[in-house]
Amino acid sequence: MRRTNLCVKPAETLDVLDGDPDNWQDYKNGSSMSLQPGQYVASCNVTERGSKGGAIQYWDDANHLEFVDLRKVAVGVNVMRFDIQTASDSCHFAVCACRATDFIVERADTYALTSGGLPAFFTAQTAPY
């Protein structure tokens, strides 16, 4: 399989250096993209953090679902994984208290093939309840 960036505007820059990650109104949303059910790996490059540490979210606006919320992000590339259960055309990154660019969203199976395997959090087994 070939790696494909599903992000419609990967070079988009989201900049909210003075935001408060605890206030949802301070987040700035990136461009929407369509995703089908499955596991995904997403990353972006944080070039600067604000005084409140920075946060990145990936969420579905139509279904009001937050897939991942990464707090106190590091300057540099931040990688996250998430699962989508229902197809949506309004999934997007949102940032607060940082500046981010170089957005990538790809299916986990294509990411695994080119990076030498799935990270442990994809393959870890949980005990049945």
MMTF fields as JSON, N, C-alpha, C and O atoms, coordinates in Angstrom:
{
  "mmtfVersion": "1.0.0",
  "mmtfProducer": "UNKNOWN",
  "numBonds": 515,
  "numAtoms": 516,
  "numGroups": 129,
  "numChains": 1,
  "numModels": 1,
  "chainsPerModel": [1],
  "groupsPerChain": [129],
  "chainIdList": ["A"],
  "bondAtomList": [4, 2, 8, 6, 12, 10, 16, 14, 20, 18, 24, 22, 28, 26, 32, 30, 36, 34, 40, 38, 44, 42, 48, 46, 52, 50, 56, 54, 60, 58, 64, 62, 68, 66, 72, 70, 76, 74, 80, 78, 84, 82, 88, 86, 92, 90, 96, 94, 100, 98, 104, 102, 108, 106, 112, 110, 116, 114, 120, 118, 124, 122, 128, 126, 132, 130, 136, 134, 140, 138, 144, 142, 148, 146, 152, 150, 156, 154, 160, 158, 164, 162, 168, 166, 172, 170, 176, 174, 180, 178, 184, 182, 188, 186, 192, 190, 196, 194, 200, 198, 204, 202, 208, 206, 212, 210, 216, 214, 220, 218, 224, 222, 228, 226, 232, 230, 236, 234, 240, 238, 244, 242, 248, 246, 252, 250, 256, 254, 260, 258, 264, 262, 268, 266, 272, 270, 276, 274, 280, 278, 284, 282, 288, 286, 292, 290, 296, 294, 300, 298, 304, 302, 308, 306, 312, 310, 316, 314, 320, 318, 324, 322, 328, 326, 332, 330, 336, 334, 340, 338, 344, 342, 348, 346, 352, 350, 356, 354, 360, 358, 364, 362, 368, 366, 372, 370, 376, 374, 380, 378, 384, 382, 388, 386, 392, 390, 396, 394, 400, 398, 404, 402, 408, 406, 412, 410, 416, 414, 420, 418, 424, 422, 428, 426, 432, 430, 436, 434, 440, 438, 444, 442, 448, 446, 452, 450, 456, 454, 460, 458, 464, 462, 468, 466, 472, 470, 476, 474, 480, 478, 484, 482, 488, 486, 492, 490, 496, 494, 500, 498, 504, 502, 508, 506, 512, 510],
  "bondOrderList": [1, 1, 1, 1, 1, 1, 1, 1, 1, 1, 1, 1, 1, 1, 1, 1, 1, 1, 1, 1, 1, 1, 1, 1, 1, 1, 1, 1, 1, 1, 1, 1, 1, 1, 1, 1, 1, 1, 1, 1, 1, 1, 1, 1, 1, 1, 1, 1, 1, 1, 1, 1, 1, 1, 1, 1, 1, 1, 1, 1, 1, 1, 1, 1, 1, 1, 1, 1, 1, 1, 1, 1, 1, 1, 1, 1, 1, 1, 1, 1, 1, 1, 1, 1, 1, 1, 1, 1, 1, 1, 1, 1, 1, 1, 1, 1, 1, 1, 1, 1, 1, 1, 1, 1, 1, 1, 1, 1, 1, 1, 1, 1, 1, 1, 1, 1, 1, 1, 1, 1, 1, 1, 1, 1, 1, 1, 1, 1],
  "groupList": [{"groupName": "MET", "atomNameList": ["N", "CA", "C", "O"], "elementList": ["N", "C", "C", "O"], "formalChargeList": [0, 0, 0, 0], "bondAtomList": [1, 0, 2, 1, 3, 2], "bondOrderList": [1, 1, 2], "singleLetterCode": "M", "chemCompType": "L-PEPTIDE LINKING"}, {"groupName": "ARG", "atomNameList": ["N", "CA", "C", "O"], "elementList": ["N", "C", "C", "O"], "formalChargeList": [0, 0, 0, 0], "bondAtomList": [1, 0, 2, 1, 3, 2], "bondOrderList": [1, 1, 2], "singleLetterCode": "R", "chemCompType": "L-PEPTIDE LINKING"}, {"groupName": "THR", "atomNameList": ["N", "CA", "C", "O"], "elementList": ["N", "C", "C", "O"], "formalChargeList": [0, 0, 0, 0], "bondAtomList": [1, 0, 2, 1, 3, 2], "bondOrderList": [1, 1, 2], "singleLetterCode": "T", "chemCompType": "L-PEPTIDE LINKING"}, {"groupName": "ASN", "atomNameList": ["N", "CA", "C", "O"], "elementList": ["N", "C", "C", "O"], "formalChargeList": [0, 0, 0, 0], "bondAtomList": [1, 0, 2, 1, 3, 2], "bondOrderList": [1, 1, 2], "singleLetterCode": "N", "chemCompType": "L-PEPTIDE LINKING"}, {"groupName": "LEU", "atomNameList": ["N", "CA", "C", "O"], "elementList": ["N", "C", "C", "O"], "formalChargeList": [0, 0, 0, 0], "bondAtomList": [1, 0, 2, 1, 3, 2], "bondOrderList": [1, 1, 2], "singleLetterCode": "L", "chemCompType": "L-PEPTIDE LINKING"}, {"groupName": "CYS", "atomNameList": ["N", "CA", "C", "O"], "elementList": ["N", "C", "C", "O"], "formalChargeList": [0, 0, 0, 0], "bondAtomList": [1, 0, 2, 1, 3, 2], "bondOrderList": [1, 1, 2], "singleLetterCode": "C", "chemCompType": "L-PEPTIDE LINKING"}, {"groupName": "VAL", "atomNameList": ["N", "CA", "C", "O"], "elementList": ["N", "C", "C", "O"], "formalChargeList": [0, 0, 0, 0], "bondAtomList": [1, 0, 2, 1, 3, 2], "bondOrderList": [1, 1, 2], "singleLetterCode": "V", "chemCompType": "L-PEPTIDE LINKING"}, {"groupName": "LYS", "atomNameList": ["N", "CA", "C", "O"], "elementList": ["N", "C", "C", "O"], "formalChargeList": [0, 0, 0, 0], "bondAtomList": [1, 0, 2, 1, 3, 2], "bondOrderList": [1, 1, 2], "singleLetterCode": "K", "chemCompType": "L-PEPTIDE LINKING"}, {"groupName": "PRO", "atomNameList": ["N", "CA", "C", "O"], "elementList": ["N", "C", "C", "O"], "formalChargeList": [0, 0, 0, 0], "bondAtomList": [1, 0, 2, 1, 3, 2], "bondOrderList": [1, 1, 2], "singleLetterCode": "P", "chemCompType": "L-PEPTIDE LINKING"}, {"groupName": "ALA", "atomNameList": ["N", "CA", "C", "O"], "elementList": ["N", "C", "C", "O"], "formalChargeList": [0, 0, 0, 0], "bondAtomList": [1, 0, 2, 1, 3, 2], "bondOrderList": [1, 1, 2], "singleLetterCode": "A", "chemCompType": "L-PEPTIDE LINKING"}, {"groupName": "GLU", "atomNameList": ["N", "CA", "C", "O"], "elementList": ["N", "C", "C", "O"], "formalChargeList": [0, 0, 0, 0], "bondAtomList": [1, 0, 2, 1, 3, 2], "bondOrderList": [1, 1, 2], "singleLetterCode": "E", "chemCompType": "L-PEPTIDE LINKING"}, {"groupName": "ASP", "atomNameList": ["N", "CA", "C", "O"], "elementList": ["N", "C", "C", "O"], "formalChargeList": [0, 0, 0, 0], "bondAtomList": [1, 0, 2, 1, 3, 2], "bondOrderList": [1, 1, 2], "singleLetterCode": "D", "chemCompType": "L-PEPTIDE LINKING"}, {"groupName": "GLY", "atomNameList": ["N", "CA", "C", "O"], "elementList": ["N", "C", "C", "O"], "formalChargeList": [0, 0, 0, 0], "bondAtomList": [1, 0, 2, 1, 3, 2], "bondOrderList": [1, 1, 2], "singleLetterCode": "G", "chemCompType": "PEPTIDE LINKING"}, {"groupName": "TRP", "atomNameList": ["N", "CA", "C", "O"], "elementList": ["N", "C", "C", "O"], "formalChargeList": [0, 0, 0, 0], "bondAtomList": [1, 0, 2, 1, 3, 2], "bondOrderList": [1, 1, 2], "singleLetterCode": "W", "chemCompType": "L-PEPTIDE LINKING"}, {"groupName": "GLN", "atomNameList": ["N", "CA", "C", "O"], "elementList": ["N", "C", "C", "O"], "formalChargeList": [0, 0, 0, 0], "bondAtomList": [1, 0, 2, 1, 3, 2], "bondOrderList": [1, 1, 2], "singleLetterCode": "Q", "chemCompType": "L-PEPTIDE LINKING"}, {"groupName": "TYR", "atomNameList": ["N", "CA", "C", "O"], "elementList": ["N", "C", "C", "O"], "formalChargeList": [0, 0, 0, 0], "bondAtomList": [1, 0, 2, 1, 3, 2], "bondOrderList": [1, 1, 2], "singleLetterCode": "Y", "chemCompType": "L-PEPTIDE LINKING"}, {"groupName": "SER", "atomNameList": ["N", "CA", "C", "O"], "elementList": ["N", "C", "C", "O"], "formalChargeList": [0, 0, 0, 0], "bondAtomList": [1, 0, 2, 1, 3, 2], "bondOrderList": [1, 1, 2], "singleLetterCode": "S", "chemCompType": "L-PEPTIDE LINKING"}, {"groupName": "ILE", "atomNameList": ["N", "CA", "C", "O"], "elementList": ["N", "C", "C", "O"], "formalChargeList": [0, 0, 0, 0], "bondAtomList": [1, 0, 2, 1, 3, 2], "bondOrderList": [1, 1, 2], "singleLetterCode": "I", "chemCompType": "L-PEPTIDE LINKING"}, {"groupName": "HIS", "atomNameList": ["N", "CA", "C", "O"], "elementList": ["N", "C", "C", "O"], "formalChargeList": [0, 0, 0, 0], "bondAtomList": [1, 0, 2, 1, 3, 2], "bondOrderList": [1, 1, 2], "singleLetterCode": "H", "chemCompType": "L-PEPTIDE LINKING"}, {"groupName": "PHE", "atomNameList": ["N", "CA", "C", "O"], "elementList": ["N", "C", "C", "O"], "formalChargeList": [0, 0, 0, 0], "bondAtomList": [1, 0, 2, 1, 3, 2], "bondOrderList": [1, 1, 2], "singleLetterCode": "F", "chemCompType": "L-PEPTIDE LINKING"}],
  "groupTypeList": [0, 1, 1, 2, 3, 4, 5, 6, 7, 8, 9, 10, 2, 4, 11, 6, 4, 11, 12, 11, 8, 11, 3, 13, 14, 11, 15, 7, 3, 12, 16, 16, 0, 16, 4, 14, 8, 12, 14, 15, 6, 9, 16, 5, 3, 6, 2, 10, 1, 12, 16, 7, 12, 12, 9, 17, 14, 15, 13, 11, 11, 9, 3, 18, 4, 10, 19, 6, 11, 4, 1, 7, 6, 9, 6, 12, 6, 3, 6, 0, 1, 19, 11, 17, 14, 2, 9, 16, 11, 16, 5, 18, 19, 9, 6, 5, 9, 5, 1, 9, 2, 11, 19, 17, 6, 10, 1, 9, 11, 2, 15, 9, 4, 2, 16, 12, 12, 4, 8, 9, 19, 19, 2, 9, 14, 2, 9, 8, 15],
  "groupIdList": [1, 2, 3, 4, 5, 6, 7, 8, 9, 10, 11, 12, 13, 14, 15, 16, 17, 18, 19, 20, 21, 22, 23, 24, 25, 26, 27, 28, 29, 30, 31, 32, 33, 34, 35, 36, 37, 38, 39, 40, 41, 42, 43, 44, 45, 46, 47, 48, 49, 50, 51, 52, 53, 54, 55, 56, 57, 58, 59, 60, 61, 62, 63, 64, 65, 66, 67, 68, 69, 70, 71, 72, 73, 74, 75, 76, 77, 78, 79, 80, 81, 82, 83, 84, 85, 86, 87, 88, 89, 90, 91, 92, 93, 94, 95, 96, 97, 98, 99, 100, 101, 102, 103, 104, 105, 106, 107, 108, 109, 110, 111, 112, 113, 114, 115, 116, 117, 118, 119, 120, 121, 122, 123, 124, 125, 126, 127, 128, 129],
  "secStructList": [7, 7, 7, 7, 7, 7, 7, 1, 7, 6, 6, 7, 7, 3, 3, 7, 6, 6, 7, 7, 6, 6, 7, 4, 4, 4, 7, 3, 3, 7, 7, 7, 3, 3, 3, 7, 1, 3, 3, 3, 3, 3, 3, 3, 3, 3, 3, 3, 3, 7, 6, 6, 7, 7, 3, 3, 3, 3, 3, 3, 6, 6, 6, 6, 3, 3, 3, 3, 3, 3, 3, 1, 7, 7, 1, 3, 3, 3, 3, 3, 3, 3, 3, 3, 7, 1, 7, 3, 3, 3, 3, 3, 3, 3, 3, 3, 1, 3, 3, 3, 3, 3, 3, 3, 3, 3, 3, 2, 2, 2, 2, 2, 2, 2, 2, 6, 1, 7, 7, 2, 2, 2, 2, 7, 7, 7, 7, 7, 7],
  "xCoordList": [0.838, 0.0, 0.876, 1.985, 0.368, 1.083, 0.577, -0.624, 1.489, 1.102, 0.4, 0.833, -0.686, -1.449, -1.809, -2.399, -1.448, -1.834, -3.272, -3.557, -4.165, -5.577, -5.919, -7.053, -4.955, -5.168, -5.265, -4.371, -6.351, -6.581, -5.671, -5.4, -5.203, -4.295, -3.132, -3.08, -2.193, -1.117, -0.194, 0.381, -0.044, 0.85, 0.168, 0.798, -1.113, -1.851, -1.138, -0.641, -1.091, -0.511, -1.621, -2.367, -1.72, -2.679, -1.878, -0.922, -2.268, -1.49, -2.396, -3.213, -2.256, -3.016, -2.08, -2.323, -1.022, -0.007, -0.532, -0.08, -1.478, -1.933, -3.186, -3.798, -3.584, -4.799, -4.623, -3.502, -5.742, -5.78, -6.355, -7.533, -5.559, -6.042, -7.247, -7.919, -7.528, -8.693, -9.966, -11.037, -9.865, -11.023, -11.274, -10.514, -12.333, -12.591, -12.752, -12.535, -13.123, -13.308, -11.984, -11.971, -10.874, -9.564, -8.943, -7.935, -9.514, -8.957, -9.273, -10.35, -8.317, -8.527, -8.568, -7.664, -9.628, -9.81, -9.14, -9.149, -8.559, -8.004, -9.064, -10.242, -8.645, -9.547, -10.146, -9.496, -11.39, -12.066, -11.592, -11.183, -11.654, -11.33, -12.287, -12.866, -12.444, -13.321, -12.515, -11.434, -13.053, -12.404, -13.45, -14.589, -13.044, -13.875, -13.532, -12.475, -14.371, -14.055, -12.724, -12.398, -11.962, -10.668, -9.709, -10.058, -8.483, -7.429, -6.544, -6.232, -6.153, -5.352, -4.172, -4.195, -3.145, -2.014, -1.984, -2.055, -1.88, -1.838, -0.604, -0.157, -0.067, 1.079, 1.054, 0.42, 1.757, 1.956, 3.242, 3.745, 3.76, 4.996, 4.663, 4.171, 4.927, 4.721, 6.0, 7.061, 5.895, 7.073, 7.279, 8.369, 6.231, 6.342, 5.211, 4.092, 5.526, 4.5, 4.272, 5.189, 3.038, 2.708, 3.05, 3.588, 2.742, 3.086, 2.277, 2.65, 1.172, 0.327, 0.541, -0.288, 1.618, 2.013, 1.588, 2.269, 0.53, 0.105, -0.72, -0.491, -1.688, -2.552, -2.956, -3.135, -3.096, -3.559, -4.724, -4.651, -5.782, -6.911, -7.185, -6.903, -7.739, -8.267, -9.685, -9.914, -10.652, -12.046, -12.962, -12.583, -14.184, -15.216, -16.301, -17.054, -16.368, -17.313, -18.759, -19.624, -19.04, -20.426, -21.006, -22.168, -20.195, -20.675, -20.273, -20.578, -19.596, -19.147, -18.341, -18.567, -17.389, -16.531, -15.095, -14.581, -14.452, -13.024, -12.282, -12.466, -11.445, -10.724, -9.438, -9.076, -8.754, -7.499, -7.29, -7.623, -6.731, -6.44, -5.047, -4.862, -4.076, -2.684, -2.326, -2.354, -1.988, -1.664, -0.167, 0.574, 0.268, 1.683, 2.558, 3.53, 2.17, 2.865, 4.316, 4.665, 5.14, 6.552, 6.762, 6.015, 7.781, 8.173, 8.813, 9.682, 8.385, 8.82, 7.607, 6.471, 7.843, 6.764, 6.07, 6.718, 4.765, 3.929, 3.066, 2.395, 3.081, 2.353, 1.268, 1.491, 0.103, -1.012, -1.772, -1.723, -2.466, -3.283, -4.72, -4.975, -5.656, -7.06, -7.856, -7.426, -9.019, -9.942, -11.195, -11.698, -11.685, -12.936, -13.946, -13.669, -15.104, -16.127, -17.174, -17.777, -17.384, -18.414, -17.803, -17.055, -18.111, -17.591, -18.014, -19.124, -17.12, -17.422, -16.649, -15.528, -17.259, -16.563, -16.188, -15.874, -16.216, -15.891, -14.884, -14.992, -13.902, -12.832, -11.732, -11.427, -11.139, -10.065, -9.208, -9.599, -8.017, -7.127, -7.624, -8.253, -7.335, -7.553, -6.353, -5.879, -5.869, -4.718, -5.025, -5.902, -4.268, -4.382, -3.035, -2.375, -2.644, -1.402, -0.165, 0.824, -0.229, 0.935, 0.75, -0.313, 1.794, 1.754, 2.122, 3.153, 1.297, 1.528, 1.311, 0.519, 2.033, 1.92, 2.32, 2.542, 2.411, 2.817, 1.935, 2.434, 0.637, -0.33, -0.372, -0.408, -0.369, -0.453, -1.475, -1.447, -2.366, -3.308, -3.253, -3.479, -2.951, -2.899, -3.446, -3.477, -3.869, -4.383, -3.248, -2.103, -3.56, -2.546, -1.862, -0.669, -2.584, -1.967, -0.896, 0.115, -1.068, -0.024, 1.125, 2.277, 0.836, 1.883, 2.761, 3.986, 2.15, 2.88, 3.827, 4.95, 3.391, 4.22, 5.493, 6.542, 5.426, 6.579, 7.432, 8.562, 6.905, 7.672, 8.242, 8.834, 8.063, 8.635, 7.712, 8.175, 6.439, 5.492, 4.655, 4.971, 3.59, 2.712, 3.333, 3.97, 3.152, 3.612, 2.881, 1.809, 3.454, 2.895, 1.455, 0.674, 1.077, -0.276, -1.325, -2.507, -0.928, -1.87, -2.03, -3.098, -0.984, -0.995, -1.152, -1.271, -1.157, -1.274, -2.612, -3.648, -2.584, -3.794, -4.296, -3.503, -5.577, -6.156, -6.879, -7.4, -6.9, -7.57, -9.068, -9.578, -9.795, -11.26, -11.855, -11.291, -12.975, -13.638, -14.726, -15.394],
  "yCoordList": [-1.191, 0.0, 1.245, 1.252, 2.251, 3.511, 4.466, 4.537, 5.194, 6.183, 7.343, 7.81, 7.804, 8.915, 9.854, 9.44, 11.126, 12.13, 12.55, 13.105, 12.283, 12.597, 14.029, 14.47, 14.746, 16.142, 17.006, 16.976, 17.773, 18.542, 19.767, 20.214, 20.308, 21.464, 21.208, 21.804, 20.329, 19.962, 21.114, 21.104, 22.1, 23.216, 24.348, 25.361, 24.179, 25.174, 25.41, 24.468, 26.668, 26.985, 27.447, 28.374, 26.787, 27.187, 27.831, 27.245, 29.021, 29.814, 30.406, 31.28, 29.935, 30.454, 30.472, 29.774, 31.253, 31.248, 31.721, 31.239, 32.656, 33.225, 32.556, 33.078, 31.401, 30.733, 29.957, 29.696, 29.592, 28.791, 27.419, 27.334, 26.33, 25.001, 24.516, 23.57, 25.14, 24.748, 25.47, 25.211, 26.371, 27.107, 26.701, 27.084, 25.928, 25.419, 26.534, 26.305, 27.724, 28.834, 29.394, 30.13, 29.058, 29.541, 28.675, 29.069, 27.519, 26.63, 27.148, 27.69, 26.972, 27.334, 26.045, 25.215, 25.886, 24.688, 24.814, 25.876, 23.712, 23.641, 23.215, 23.1, 22.987, 22.587, 21.211, 20.337, 21.035, 19.755, 18.755, 19.126, 17.47, 16.402, 15.239, 15.095, 14.426, 13.255, 12.032, 11.781, 11.273, 10.039, 8.934, 9.181, 7.722, 6.534, 5.826, 6.096, 4.946, 4.224, 3.483, 2.931, 3.479, 2.797, 3.463, 4.421, 2.939, 3.493, 4.403, 4.109, 5.508, 6.514, 6.95, 6.834, 7.453, 8.097, 9.524, 9.757, 10.465, 11.878, 12.515, 12.114, 13.498, 14.223, 15.657, 15.983, 16.494, 17.878, 18.373, 17.791, 19.452, 20.035, 21.283, 22.27, 21.238, 22.4, 23.229, 22.769, 24.436, 25.283, 26.243, 26.786, 26.452, 27.348, 27.048, 26.731, 27.153, 26.963, 28.273, 29.076, 28.476, 29.648, 29.404, 28.354, 30.359, 30.265, 29.208, 28.82, 28.734, 27.752, 26.331, 25.46, 26.076, 24.713, 24.132, 23.236, 24.575, 24.089, 22.825, 21.949, 22.735, 21.565, 21.37, 22.327, 20.088, 19.72, 18.753, 17.829, 18.971, 18.049, 17.605, 18.318, 16.417, 15.969, 15.536, 14.684, 16.118, 15.858, 15.935, 16.405, 15.463, 15.407, 16.411, 16.198, 17.485, 18.567, 18.131, 18.527, 17.321, 16.927, 16.05, 16.204, 15.13, 14.205, 14.635, 13.943, 15.764, 16.313, 15.298, 15.113, 14.637, 13.652, 14.131, 14.559, 14.06, 14.362, 13.037, 12.196, 12.843, 11.588, 11.561, 10.527, 12.681, 12.739, 14.163, 15.126, 14.287, 15.584, 15.483, 14.862, 16.084, 16.023, 17.339, 18.392, 17.287, 18.491, 18.621, 17.643, 19.841, 20.161, 19.588, 18.872, 19.931, 19.418, 19.876, 20.915, 19.094, 19.421, 20.219, 20.062, 21.074, 21.719, 20.626, 19.893, 20.521, 19.456, 18.653, 19.105, 17.477, 16.644, 15.913, 15.276, 16.014, 15.333, 14.33, 14.69, 13.069, 11.995, 11.474, 11.319, 11.207, 10.683, 9.666, 9.701, 8.771, 7.802, 7.916, 8.33, 7.542, 7.588, 6.621, 6.216, 6.266, 5.365, 6.139, 6.95, 5.875, 6.482, 5.359, 4.375, 5.497, 4.471, 4.756, 3.83, 6.029, 6.428, 7.364, 8.276, 7.151, 8.016, 9.46, 9.725, 10.387, 11.801, 12.646, 12.311, 13.735, 14.665, 15.958, 16.956, 15.952, 17.184, 16.944, 17.535, 16.073, 15.837, 16.875, 17.246, 17.342, 18.322, 18.453, 18.046, 19.04, 19.396, 20.696, 21.516, 20.873, 22.15, 22.35, 21.397, 23.574, 23.854, 25.016, 25.841, 25.05, 26.143, 26.306, 25.319, 27.526, 27.87, 27.323, 26.97, 27.256, 26.836, 27.253, 27.728, 27.066, 27.27, 25.934, 25.354, 25.436, 24.121, 24.167, 24.959, 23.299, 23.183, 21.762, 20.912, 21.506, 20.204, 19.082, 18.121, 19.203, 18.24, 17.001, 17.104, 15.844, 14.576, 13.697, 13.558, 13.113, 12.103, 10.965, 11.167, 9.761, 8.609, 7.376, 7.302, 6.427, 5.176, 4.473, 4.493, 3.865, 3.212, 2.069, 1.841, 1.349, 0.218, 0.665, -0.024, 1.781, 2.257, 2.878, 2.781, 3.507, 4.058, 2.924, 3.051, 1.821, 0.69, 0.071, -0.295, -0.048, -0.663, 0.121, -0.477, 1.42, 2.239, 2.626, 3.084, 2.448, 2.847, 1.656, 1.824, 0.44, -0.73, -1.422, -2.225, -1.141, -1.82, -0.852, 0.334, -1.365, -0.534, -0.28, -1.168, 0.92, 1.182, 0.276, -0.244, 0.088, -0.821, -0.49, -1.399, 0.8, 1.14, 0.646, 0.598, 0.275, -0.298, -1.793, -2.349, -2.44, -3.893, -4.424, -5.636, -3.556, -4.008, -4.695, -4.218, -5.79, -6.551, -6.155, -5.947, -6.052, -5.741, -6.978, -7.778, -7.117, -8.267, -8.116, -7.004, -9.188, -9.097, -8.855, -9.274, -8.189, -7.895, -8.897, -8.806],
  "zCoordList": [0.0, 0.0, 0.0, 0.534, -0.588, -0.679, 0.395, 0.655, 1.01, 2.013, 1.329, 0.276, 1.936, 1.397, 2.535, 3.533, 2.379, 3.363, 3.065, 2.003, 4.001, 3.827, 4.214, 4.029, 4.744, 5.145, 3.884, 3.038, 3.76, 2.539, 2.414, 1.3, 3.515, 3.495, 4.447, 5.522, 4.071, 4.985, 5.367, 6.456, 4.5, 4.792, 5.558, 5.863, 5.868, 6.639, 7.978, 8.595, 8.42, 9.72, 10.648, 10.333, 11.801, 12.832, 13.953, 14.461, 14.329, 15.276, 16.342, 16.05, 17.581, 18.715, 19.914, 20.899, 19.845, 20.903, 22.245, 23.284, 22.25, 23.518, 24.068, 25.0, 23.508, 23.953, 25.243, 25.679, 25.848, 27.067, 26.714, 26.37, 26.787, 26.419, 27.23, 26.82, 28.36, 29.154, 28.718, 29.267, 27.739, 27.239, 25.784, 24.894, 25.539, 24.193, 23.171, 21.981, 23.597, 22.658, 22.144, 21.158, 22.797, 22.357, 21.259, 20.673, 20.969, 19.946, 18.551, 18.301, 17.65, 16.249, 15.441, 15.533, 14.646, 13.84, 12.483, 11.862, 12.038, 10.696, 9.703, 10.043, 8.488, 7.415, 7.681, 8.254, 7.259, 7.424, 6.384, 5.284, 6.751, 5.809, 6.033, 7.11, 5.025, 5.098, 5.508, 4.976, 6.462, 6.896, 7.028, 7.424, 6.692, 6.824, 8.135, 8.704, 8.623, 9.857, 9.741, 8.69, 10.831, 10.864, 11.82, 12.51, 11.856, 12.702, 11.858, 10.704, 12.466, 11.778, 12.639, 13.864, 11.968, 12.622, 12.095, 10.888, 13.011, 12.63, 13.252, 14.327, 12.57, 13.121, 12.624, 11.62, 13.351, 12.929, 13.564, 14.525, 13.013, 13.503, 14.31, 13.762, 15.597, 16.456, 16.41, 16.831, 15.903, 15.739, 16.906, 17.086, 17.697, 18.851, 19.819, 19.414, 21.12, 22.149, 22.875, 23.043, 23.302, 24.1, 25.564, 25.914, 26.402, 27.819, 28.565, 29.671, 27.98, 28.669, 28.173, 28.44, 27.468, 27.148, 25.824, 25.325, 25.235, 23.927, 23.974, 24.808, 23.069, 22.963, 21.51, 20.758, 21.133, 19.803, 19.991, 20.801, 19.246, 19.262, 17.838, 16.875, 17.731, 16.449, 16.736, 17.594, 16.021, 16.366, 15.173, 14.1, 15.381, 14.356, 14.738, 15.688, 13.999, 14.286, 14.099, 14.881, 13.075, 12.786, 13.889, 14.265, 14.406, 15.434, 16.841, 17.812, 16.956, 18.248, 19.049, 20.245, 18.368, 19.004, 18.997, 17.964, 20.136, 20.228, 20.187, 21.066, 19.172, 19.018, 19.827, 20.387, 19.889, 20.641, 21.131, 20.439, 22.338, 22.945, 23.547, 24.594, 22.894, 23.311, 23.988, 23.351, 25.277, 26.056, 26.267, 26.174, 26.552, 26.788, 25.669, 25.909, 24.446, 23.268, 23.248, 23.81, 22.6, 22.454, 21.169, 20.204, 21.163, 19.918, 19.069, 19.542, 17.828, 16.933, 16.489, 16.633, 15.957, 15.435, 16.582, 17.411, 16.614, 17.591, 16.837, 15.869, 17.277, 16.604, 17.537, 18.738, 16.98, 17.759, 16.928, 15.699, 17.589, 16.876, 17.363, 18.493, 16.496, 16.886, 16.028, 14.948, 16.529, 15.843, 15.47, 16.246, 14.275, 13.831, 13.654, 12.967, 14.263, 14.195, 13.11, 12.567, 12.801, 11.839, 10.803, 11.157, 9.545, 8.487, 8.723, 9.182, 8.405, 8.59, 7.588, 7.206, 7.173, 6.274, 6.994, 6.345, 8.319, 9.052, 10.172, 11.246, 9.92, 10.891, 10.681, 9.547, 11.782, 11.62, 12.872, 13.967, 12.673, 13.762, 14.382, 13.713, 15.665, 16.339, 17.268, 17.886, 17.365, 18.228, 19.153, 18.895, 20.244, 21.205, 21.911, 22.236, 22.14, 22.843, 22.134, 22.776, 20.798, 20.019, 18.558, 18.159, 17.789, 16.335, 15.703, 16.046, 14.785, 14.18, 12.676, 12.168, 11.979, 10.525, 10.115, 10.977, 8.833, 8.295, 8.831, 9.415, 8.634, 9.139, 8.247, 7.021, 8.876, 8.155, 8.862, 10.084, 8.093, 8.588, 7.582, 6.389, 8.074, 7.186, 7.887, 9.115, 7.097, 7.668, 8.406, 7.954, 9.523, 10.352, 9.616, 9.817, 8.773, 8.083, 7.102, 6.969, 6.413, 5.5, 6.276, 5.854, 7.389, 8.252, 8.774, 8.797, 9.194, 9.75, 8.731, 9.076, 7.49, 6.466, 6.201, 5.961, 6.239, 5.891, 7.088, 6.92, 8.296, 9.474, 10.235, 11.301, 9.685, 10.328, 11.308, 12.119, 11.258, 12.132, 12.925, 13.022, 13.489, 14.303, 15.667, 16.233, 16.198, 17.559, 18.546, 18.236, 19.727, 20.725, 21.085, 21.363, 21.089, 21.499, 20.502, 20.844, 19.274, 18.322, 18.532, 18.273, 18.994, 19.064, 20.48, 20.666, 21.482, 22.862, 23.075, 22.612, 23.761, 24.063, 25.44, 26.358, 25.583, 26.887, 27.397, 26.62, 28.698, 29.302, 29.166, 29.308, 28.898, 28.811, 30.193, 31.203, 30.229, 31.496, 31.782, 32.812]
}
